[in-house]
């Protein structure tokens, strides 16, 4: 019988923006994508005034999900957030 070890990986990212309205808009724009997280990756995103709180929990067993999948999930969130905040800056100019 093969040995199965489960690793619980928890990542928390706090992103403080300069304006609560901008934080709210960015949170609403990026939170939608979290519903499409890969299997065994759980994402919780919340808003605390002007700070977006992004939490990722991955249950890794038998190399699933792969670390590359976790990295891409984090990268997707950060990329979406950058696009959103840059768009908001352009709108306000």
N, C-alpha and C positions, 0 to 999 in steps of 0.2 A: 504494500500500500504506500503510495507516494506521500511524502510529508508536505503538508500545506501550511504555510505560514502567512498570516495576514498582517499587513502593516497599515496603520492608520496615519495618513498624512494630513495635517491640518495647516492651512495657510490663511493668514488674515492680512488684508491690505486696507489701510486707512488712507483716504485721499481727501485732504482738506482743500476746499476751493475758496475763492475770495468773496463769494456772495451766496447766501442761502438759496436764492432763486436759481442761480446757475447750478448749484449742487442738486437741487430738486429736479431740474430739467435733465441734467446729466444722469442722475439716478434713474429717472423714468425711462430714458432712452436706452440705457444699458441693461437694466434689469430684465427686460423682455427676453433677451437672448439666453438668459440663464436657464430658462425652461428647456432648452435644447442640449443641456449638458450630457456628455457621454455616460454610458452605464457605469455605475459604481463611483461616480463623481457627483457630489451633492453641493449645491451652491446656495448660499443665503446672502442676500444683499439688503442692506438697510441704509437709512439716512438719519444722521444725528446732526440737526441744524445745518451746518455748512460742510459736513464731512460724510463722504460715502464710505460705508463699511462693507467690504467684500470678503466673504469667508468661503473657502473651498475645503471640503473634506473628501478625501479619496480613500477607499478601501482597496488596497492593493494585495492581490493574492495570485500566485502563479503567473506573475508578470502582467496581470490584467487589472486595471488599465496600465498601459505602458507609461513610463515617465514622460515620453514625448507627447502623449495625449494630454497629460496634466499641464505640461509646459505650454502646449498650444492653446489650451483652455484659458490659462492665465494671460497669454499673449493676446487672444481674441478680446478679452475683457479690456485690457489696457489699450489696445488699438482702437476699439470702439469708443472708449472714454476720451482718448486724444482727439479723435475725429469730431466727437460731440462738442468738446470744449472749444476746439478751433472754430467750429461752425458758429457756436454762440458768440465768440469774439467777433467774427465777421459780421454777424447780424447786428451787433451793438455798435459797430463803427459808423 
